Amino acid sequence: AKEGEVYTPREVIRLMVEILKPKPGKTLYDPAMGSGGMLIISYQYVAKNFGKEEADKLTLYGQEVNGKTLALAKMNILIHDIKNINLIQGDTLLFPKFKTGSFIKQFDYVIANPPWNQDGYNEETLKKGEFWRERYQFGFPTKQSADWAWIQHMLTSANENGKVAVVIDTGAVSRGGREKAIRQKILERDLFECVI
């Protein structure tokens, strides 16, 4: 049940990266980076398709709440000789660390496998964080599952032409109540390209 906090199967990451098709000179962000696998495979995709020199022009960003997992990510990045990267510890849903001026930084690509059905992030809690009006504009999830808080944060973190890929519990596409209302608003805004 906790596997997604640290590890995502490589096949799933590769599929997500191939859908995003990251390019040199762009920015890529993982707000729940775990041990950094999605950032590394994104970098490797650019290196394979454009060469290592061009891959070094892809700027990577990652935030992770767990200090030990962040240390694993930093070691993982060192082993893979990736230098154009910024990794920060912090609770993304409350305090996103990457900012530009008076708002969160927006990226060309946003990719993540956030903790599924994470509890404790209801409206009252999320309103204690930064930029909650802009990030949770489609509504607040229940206390039992932050899935739609993560998705909304990721959508807000993408720039005007940005792309988002997320791995989430299948229940996120079928649960009713508050989650259904959030889904409906996002669908009405035509922000989904596909669900696999």
N, C-alpha and C positions, 0 to 999 in steps of 0.2 A: 504493500500500500504506500510506502514511503519512497519507493524506488525512483519515482520521477524527480525527487528533490536533488538527486546527485547524478543519475544516469538515464539517458534516453538511448534506445537502440540505434546504432549507427545507420541502419537502413532507413529508419524514420527521419533522422536528421538529413541524410542525403536527399531523400525525396523532397523535404521542405526547402532545402537549399536549391535544388534543381528547379523548383517552382518559382523561387525568388529570383534566381539568376543574378547574383550580385556581380557588380563590375568594379574595376579599379577606379580610384578617385571618389568613391562613394563612402557613406557611413553605414555601419551595421550595429545594431544594439540588441542585447539580450538582457531584459530586466530581471530575470530569474536564472542566472547563468549556471548555477551549480558548479561543476568542475570544468566548465568552459568548452565542452564538446561542440556545441553549435557554432561558437565563434571559430574554433579551429577548423572544423569541416568547411565552413564558409570561406575561410582564408585558403584552404587547400583547393577548393573549387575554383577560385580566382587564379591561383597559381597554375593549376592544370590547364585552364583555358586561355590564360593570358601571359603566363610566365611569372617567376618569383618576383622579379623586379616590379612588375605591375601589381602583384598581390600586396606588396609592401605599401602600395598607395591606397589600399582599402583600410579605412580607419575603423577599428573595432572598439566597442564599449560594452561593459558588463557590470551589473550590480547584483550582489548576493548578500542575503541577510546573515548567513552563518559564517562566522570567522574562520572556522576550520575548513569549510568547503571553499571559501575564498582562497585560502592558502593552497589547497589542492589545485585550484584553477590557475594560480600564479605559477606553480611548478609545471603544470601541464603546458602552459604558454611558453615557458622557458625551454622545455624539452623540444617543442616544435619550432623554436627560433622565430617567434613572432614578436615584432618590436612596436608596431604602430597600434598600440592597444592601451585602453584605460579601464582599469578594474577598481571598483569601489564597494565597500561594505555599507549596507544599510537596508532598511525596510522600504522597498520600492512602493508598495501600496500607500504608505503614509508619507514617506520622505524621499522622493526621487532625487538622486544626487546630481544628475547631469542637467545643467541649466544653461540657458542663453538669455542674458538680460533678466527680465522679471518673469520668465516662464520656463517650463521644461524644454530641454533640447529636443529637437525633432530630427528624425533620421530617415535615410533613404530606404533602409530595410530594418524591420523589427522581427525578431525570431525568438521563440521561447517555448519551454515546457514548464509552466509554472506549477507549483504544488496544487494538486487536484483537490477540490472540495475543502479547501483550507478554511477552517472555522475562525470566528472571532472578528471578522471584518464587515460588520453591519454598518448602517447609516451613521449611527452615533460615533463609532470608532473612526470611520473614514473621514468624517467631518473634522476630526482632530488633526488631520494631515494637511499637507500643502497642495494647493491647486485643485482641491476637491470639486469645485464647481465646474471647472473645465474638463477634468478627467472623468468624472462620473455623471456627465450630462444626460445620459440615457436612463439613469436610475441607480439605486443602490441594491446590492444583493442581500440575501438573508444572512443571518449570523452563521448558518451551517455551511455555506459555500461561497468562496470569493472568486469563483471561476469568471463571472462576468465583470468583476472589478478588474481582474487581470486583463481581460480582453479589452475593456474600455481604456485602461492605461496604455495598452499597446497601440490601439487605434489613435489615441491622442499623441503618442510618441512618434507616429509616422508623419513625415512632411506631406505637402500637398500631392506629390506624385509618389509617395512612399508605398511600400508593400509590407504586409504583415503575414506571418505564418505562425500558427500556434497549435500545440498539441494539448488537448483538454479532454476531460472525462466525457464520455458519450452522453451522460445525463444532461450536460449543459445545453444540448440541442433539443431536449424533450421535456425538461421540467417546467411546471407551470408557475403561477404566481408572479412574483417580482421578476424572476428570470425570464419568463415568457414576455413580460412587458418590455424588458430591456431588449431582448432579441427582436421583437416586433419593430421597435423604433430603429434599430440598426439596419434591419431589412428594408424598412421604408426609406432609409437614407441611401440604400443601394451600396452598402459597404462590404458585402460579402461577394467574393468571386466564386468560391466553391467550398463544399464540405466533403471531406473524404472519409 
